[in-house]
């Protein structure tokens, strides 16, 4: 599973140069500051007013034209309010982004997790390659380092000889609390005496003090 912490915030010139030294071109990164909100009201107010898509994830439902639903994107660093542009017969059909129009969006200062890691662990089964799935089935994948757990939904029938993730839609992710320094989180821009290094799951980048950059200790990254 690949995800990039730095898709979720603006980076300074030094951080972009550091990413370039790791093989990532600055042009590949987004620059949307955290805390940007085009909606009226904070996230808590939106959650009080609207349902979150696929929560609970295994509950089938339909959507009517003009119904508004919150979608979780960018691993919880972006929440988007969307409105159905037609009647949608099922939650699987609702995975088609052309059936929705964006109303507004916000980037919360703290990652939003609709379900905790424990709720995902206890409520769903892990992805099993070699197993057939029906459209609408929900399952999770744990990152190689165990730091992130993500919930997926099959967007079509998946045969036993097909790759599961290639025919699945990411619903949302949660930090497990394992290897805390490796999670998808972002609280500030890089400062002096910090540098960006690759660590944890594929394409994860975290800030570490320069004096620890060659032999980072997990306790010092938390």
N, C-alpha and C positions, 0 to 999 in steps of 0.2 A: 504494500500500500504506500503510495507516494503522496506527500503533502508538503507544502512549503509554508512555514511560519510567516515568512516575509511577504506572502501574498496579501496580508491583512493590514498593512500599515505602510506609511511613507518611510523611506530610508534616506539617510544622509549620504553625502558623497563618499565618505570613508567606508561606510557599510556596503555601498554599491560596488566599490572597488574590491572590497574583500570578497563579495559574492562572485565577482568576475574572476578572481584568482582561484575560486573553487570550481570554475567552469560554467557559471550561470551568468548570462549576459544581462546587464541592467534593463535592457529593453523587454526582458521576459517578466519583469516584476510589475505588479500593480502599485499605484500610489494613491490610496484612498485613506485619509486619516481616520483613526478610530474616533468614535463619538459623533460622527456626522449623522444627522437625523433630518430626513425630509418629511417625516410623519409629524402629525400634531400630537405631542405628548410623548413620554418616555416609554421604554419597553414594557414596564409593569402595567401601564395603562392599556397598551395594545393587547397584552395577554389577557387582561380582564374583559376586553371587548370582542376578541376574535379567537377562534380555535387555531391550533397549530396543525399543519398538514401532517397526517399519518401519526397522530397521537390520540388514542393508542394506535400503534403501527399495524396491529393485526385486526383492526376493526373495519370491515368493508363498509363503504358508504358512497353515496352519490352527491353531486353538487348541482345547485340550480343556477341559472343565469343571474349574474350580478352578485352572487354570494362572494364574500370576502374571506380569505384564509391567509394565515401567516405561514411563510415558507422559511426554513432555516438553511442558510447557505454558508459557504466558506468556513466549514467546520464550526459553526456557531458564532462566527465573528460578523455575520451579516444576517439580518432578519428582514424579510420582504413581505409587505402586504400586497396580495394580488387579488384581482376580481375576475371571476369566471365570465368569459364572453359568450357562453352558450351553456345549455344544460349538459352536464357531464355524468354519464351513467354509472361510473365505477371509479374506485380509487386508482386502479391501474390505468384507466383512460386519462385520469387527472395527471399522470406523469408526463403527458404531452404538453410541453410548455407553450405551444401555440394556442392552447385553449384558455390561457390566462393573460391578463394585462396587468402590468405593475402599477400600483397606486402610489406607493411610497416605500422607503427603506430606511434602515438605520444600522449603524455599526456600534454595538454596545461596547463600553469600556472593558467589560468582563465577558468572556465567552459565555454564550447562552447554551445550555444543555437541556433539551426537553425531557430527557430521561437520564438518570444517573447510570454509571457503569454497572452498578449492582443490579439495577432494574433491567438493564439489557441482558446481563449474564443470566439472571434467573428467569426472565420472561421469554427468551428466544434460544434457538439452537445455533451452533456455529455453522459457517459455510462448509459444505462437504462436496468437493469436486468429485465427480463420478456419480453424483446423485441427481436424479431428475427433479425439477421443480415446476410447479404451476404458476401461472401469472398471478401476482399478488402475494406469493409466499414471502415471508420476512425472515431474515437470518443475520447473524453478525460475523464480522471478521476482526480478529485481534491483531494489532501491529506486531512486527517481528520482535520488538523490544518490550512488548506488553504494556506500553504507555498509553495507547489509544485503542478504544473499541468503537467500531462503526457499525451502524445498522443499515442494511440494504433491503430493497424489495425487488423481486423478479418483475421485470416489465413485460415479459412474455414467457411462453413455455420454454423451459430449458431442458434439453435432453441430457442424458447421463454422460455423453461423450463431448459435451460442449463446455466452454469456459464459463463459469457462473458469473463472475464479476462483469464480463463484457456485455452481459444481458441483464444487468441489474442497475437500479437507481439508488445512489447514496441518499439516505434519509437524514441522518445526523450522527454525530460522533460525541464521545465523552472521554475525559481523561480518567484513567483507572487509579491514579495515585501511585503507580509503580514507576520508578525512574522519573520523579517529578520534574526534573530539569529538562526532560525531553518532550514534554507535552506541547500541543498547539496553543501557545499563549503569547500574549504581547501586551506589555504594560508601559513601555517607554521606548524612545529612540535610542540607538547606541550612543554612549557618552565616552568621554576621554578615558583611556586605560581599559576599554572593553574592545573586543573584536568578535566577529562573527565566525563561528566554526560549525562544521557539519558533524552531527552526532545523532545517535538514536535511529529512528526509522529512516528509510531512504528519503533523501532530500529534506530532512529536518535540519534547521539551522537555529542555533541558540547563541546568545551573547555570553561570553565568559570573561572574567578579568584577565588581562594580559599575562599576569604572573602565573596563571594556571593554564594558559592556552596550550601548552605542550603536554601537560599531564593533568587534564581536568579531573577533579574529584566531584562525584555526584552531590555530596553534602554542600559543596561550595557553589553549585549551580542552582540549588533550590531557593 
